[in-house]
Structures are given as C-alpha cells and as structure tokens.
Amino acid sequence: MWQLDHGGVEELQPKVVILMIGNNNMFFTPETGIEAAAKGVQMCIANVRDKFPQAEVIAVKILPAHAPGNRFYEDIKQTNLALDALKLDSDPKVKVLNLWNEMVNADATLKKGLFAPDNLHLSQTGGYELYAS
C-alpha cells in the first residue's frame, strides 16, 4: 500500500494487477485478529481499484504455509474464509484466485517440491512454476 500511496505508480496504466498479499499479516493475527487481516487485504484491493480503475485485479487468496495444526496454517485458512465472506469478487473487475487445493495433499499437508525449506516461501522450481501457470 505504501508504494501505491507514495509514488512511482502514477504513470502506470496496467490492464491487470495481480495481488498476492496477506501472508505476512499472519504474524500479527494473535494481536489483531483474523477479521483485521481479511479487511487489510480488502483495503489493498480497494486501493488498487482506486489507483487503476481500468485494471482487472486478480487477488490470490493467501497461500498455505507450515503444517495443519500450526497457528500460522490455521490462521491462513480462517482468513481465507473471512475473505470469502467479504465477497471480493462482487466487483466485476476483481477475480479471486484460490490455489490452496493445488498446493496441499488430500491430508492437508503441503505438497512436496512447491515450498522452500521454511514451508512459507514458494520454491524456485515447483512453487513459482505452479503459481505462474
């Protein structure tokens, strides 16, 4: 949001903006709550729509991280549910992309090869390839 508000984008005229945001907010959910994290994502989308009204926005739901039962993982799941409740795609210029099922196994664990050893960031091969496709 800072970059959008403080320069460097005024001359841009994008047709599409892809937002992959919200993961770092999970560090703060014990203090701020799930709803605040979801509202933060919603505010970022609104800010992009204000700056670039002509652009289609593809909002990627928060990607899984860590493991089932881990607070981070569970907060991401709950925040994504809160994002669903906000109906972000009620704006015809906003599309919501959910990659969760492509990134977890049937037992909800992270698929091997998609994540870096920290189980947070995508791997250079595998994770980013899936994301790009």
Helices and strands as residue ranges (DSSP letters): H 2-5, E 16-20, G 24-27, H 29-32, H 34-51, E 56-60, H 71-85, G 88-90, E 94-97, H 100-103, H 127-132
